[in-house]
């Protein structure tokens, strides 16, 4: 029971970045398809990275553990900046906002960036001989739930800040990237 509680607490703490990232995506409007795609992508990578960390073990923990958060943070900052730039460039072309469908390539890059620091979590869990299947399932389920909550909150906020939703969403991704890089999230 202690191991499961520890896994849940760690899953929630690393899932905060997915929550914030999903909130940024949800700001510009979402539909059922986007909810499903974001939940699956975020959950998959959030479960995969600690499992990879568990499999790779301590041998490479020092390298990835130290630089993983910076790489993930930088990717999110760049993704957020790109989102803001694209929103500013298309602001005049798009008068009526409709729920957007997140491009799969962008979604995968975001999900990977949000979860890359979880390799270090997997390395740390390897020291405690945590069950790999239980760890993967716990991280995946918690990530999906937190991502869906973030999407919904972002969607509800997006209705109030519709005119600036793309820019705010990009800004949230930039802030999440900075928070991961400096160690506040992740």
C-alpha positions as CSV (number, residue, x, y, z in Angstrom):
1,X,0.0,0.0,0.0
2,X,2.9,2.3,0.8
3,X,4.3,1.8,-2.7
4,X,1.0,2.6,-4.4
5,X,0.6,5.8,-2.3
6,X,4.1,6.9,-3.1
7,X,3.4,6.2,-6.8
8,X,0.2,8.2,-6.7
9,X,1.9,11.2,-5.0
10,X,4.8,11.1,-7.5
11,X,2.3,10.7,-10.4
12,X,0.3,13.8,-9.3
13,X,3.4,15.9,-8.8
14,X,4.8,15.1,-12.3
15,X,1.3,15.3,-13.8
16,X,1.0,18.9,-12.9
17,X,3.0,19.8,-16.0
18,X,0.4,17.9,-18.1
19,X,-2.4,19.6,-16.3
20,X,-0.9,23.0,-17.1
21,X,0.0,22.1,-20.7
22,X,-3.5,20.7,-21.3
23,X,-5.0,23.9,-19.9
24,X,-3.0,25.9,-22.4
25,X,-4.3,23.7,-25.2
26,X,-7.9,23.9,-24.0
27,X,-7.9,27.7,-24.0
28,X,-8.5,28.0,-27.7
29,X,-11.4,25.6,-27.7
30,X,-11.6,21.8,-27.8
31,X,-13.9,19.1,-29.0
32,X,-14.3,15.5,-28.1
33,X,-11.7,14.3,-30.6
34,X,-9.1,16.7,-29.1
35,X,-9.9,15.6,-25.6
36,X,-9.4,12.0,-26.5
37,X,-6.2,12.7,-28.5
38,X,-4.6,14.8,-25.7
39,X,-5.6,12.3,-23.0
40,X,-4.1,9.4,-24.9
41,X,-0.9,11.2,-26.0
42,X,-0.2,12.7,-22.6
43,X,-1.1,9.5,-20.8
44,X,1.0,7.4,-23.1
45,X,4.2,9.5,-22.8
46,X,3.7,10.1,-19.1
47,X,3.5,6.3,-18.5
48,X,6.3,5.5,-21.1
49,X,9.0,7.7,-19.8
50,X,9.2,6.5,-16.2
51,X,9.0,2.9,-17.5
52,X,11.9,3.6,-19.8
53,X,13.7,5.2,-16.8
54,X,13.1,2.1,-14.8
55,X,14.4,-0.1,-17.6
56,X,17.5,1.9,-18.2
57,X,18.3,2.1,-14.5
58,X,20.9,4.1,-12.7
59,X,23.6,3.9,-15.3
60,X,22.4,7.0,-17.2
61,X,20.4,8.7,-14.4
62,X,23.0,11.3,-13.8
63,X,23.0,12.5,-17.4
64,X,19.3,12.5,-18.1
65,X,18.3,13.4,-14.6
66,X,20.3,16.6,-14.8
67,X,19.5,17.7,-18.4
68,X,16.1,16.2,-19.0
69,X,14.2,19.1,-17.4
70,X,16.1,21.6,-19.4
71,X,15.4,19.8,-22.7
72,X,11.8,19.4,-21.9
73,X,11.5,23.0,-20.8
74,X,13.2,24.3,-23.9
75,X,10.9,22.3,-26.2
76,X,7.8,23.6,-24.4
77,X,9.1,27.2,-24.5
78,X,9.7,26.9,-28.3
79,X,6.3,25.3,-28.8
80,X,4.6,28.1,-26.8
81,X,6.5,30.8,-28.7
82,X,5.5,29.2,-32.0
83,X,1.9,29.1,-30.9
84,X,1.9,32.8,-30.0
85,X,3.6,33.8,-33.3
86,X,1.1,31.7,-35.3
87,X,-1.8,33.2,-33.4
88,X,-0.6,36.7,-34.1
89,X,0.0,36.0,-37.8
90,X,-3.5,34.5,-38.3
91,X,-5.4,36.9,-36.0
92,X,-6.8,38.9,-38.9
93,X,-7.7,35.9,-41.0
94,X,-9.8,34.1,-38.4
95,X,-12.8,36.2,-37.3
96,X,-14.9,33.3,-35.9
97,X,-13.2,30.9,-33.5
98,X,-14.2,27.3,-33.7
99,X,-12.9,24.5,-31.5
100,X,-9.6,23.6,-32.9
101,X,-8.2,20.2,-33.6
102,X,-4.7,19.9,-32.3
103,X,-2.2,18.7,-35.0
104,X,-0.9,15.3,-34.1
105,X,2.7,16.2,-34.7
106,X,2.5,19.2,-32.3
107,X,0.6,17.1,-29.8
108,X,3.3,14.4,-29.8
109,X,6.1,16.9,-29.4
110,X,4.3,18.6,-26.5
111,X,3.5,15.3,-24.8
112,X,7.1,14.2,-25.2
113,X,8.4,17.5,-23.9
114,X,6.1,17.4,-20.9
115,X,7.2,13.9,-20.0
116,X,10.9,13.8,-20.8
117,X,11.9,14.7,-17.3
118,X,10.0,11.6,-16.1
119,X,13.0,9.5,-17.2
120,X,14.7,10.7,-14.1
121,X,11.6,9.7,-12.0
122,X,11.9,6.2,-13.5
123,X,15.6,6.2,-12.6
124,X,14.8,7.1,-9.0
125,X,12.0,4.5,-8.9
126,X,14.5,1.8,-10.1
127,X,16.4,2.2,-6.8
128,X,13.3,1.3,-4.9
129,X,12.4,-1.8,-7.0
130,X,9.0,-0.6,-7.9
131,X,6.7,-2.9,-10.0
132,X,7.1,-1.6,-13.6
133,X,3.6,-2.4,-14.7
134,X,2.0,-0.8,-11.6
135,X,4.2,2.3,-12.1
136,X,3.3,2.6,-15.8
137,X,-0.4,2.2,-15.2
138,X,-0.4,4.7,-12.3
139,X,1.5,7.4,-14.2
140,X,-0.7,6.9,-17.3
141,X,-4.1,7.0,-15.5
142,X,-3.2,10.0,-13.3
143,X,-1.8,11.8,-16.4
144,X,-5.0,11.2,-18.4
145,X,-7.2,12.4,-15.5
146,X,-5.1,15.5,-14.9
147,X,-4.9,16.3,-18.7
148,X,-8.6,16.0,-19.1
149,X,-9.1,18.3,-16.1
150,X,-6.6,20.8,-17.5
151,X,-8.4,20.7,-20.9
152,X,-11.7,21.4,-19.4
153,X,-10.5,24.2,-17.2
154,X,-8.7,25.8,-20.1
155,X,-11.8,25.4,-22.3
156,X,-14.0,27.1,-19.7
157,X,-11.5,29.9,-19.3
158,X,-11.1,30.2,-23.1
159,X,-14.8,31.2,-23.4
160,X,-14.0,34.2,-21.2
161,X,-10.8,35.2,-22.9
162,X,-11.7,34.1,-26.5
163,X,-10.0,37.0,-28.3
164,X,-6.6,36.2,-26.8
165,X,-7.0,32.4,-26.2
166,X,-4.2,31.3,-28.6
167,X,-1.7,33.8,-27.2
168,X,-2.6,32.9,-23.7
169,X,-2.3,29.2,-24.5
170,X,1.1,29.7,-26.0
171,X,2.1,31.8,-23.0
172,X,1.0,29.0,-20.6
173,X,3.2,26.6,-22.5
174,X,6.1,29.0,-22.2
175,X,5.5,29.3,-18.5
176,X,5.2,25.6,-18.0
177,X,8.5,25.1,-19.9
178,X,10.2,27.7,-17.7
179,X,8.7,26.1,-14.6
180,X,10.0,22.7,-15.7
181,X,13.4,24.0,-16.6
182,X,13.9,25.7,-13.2
183,X,12.5,22.7,-11.3
184,X,9.1,24.1,-10.1
185,X,7.1,21.5,-12.1
186,X,8.1,18.0,-13.2
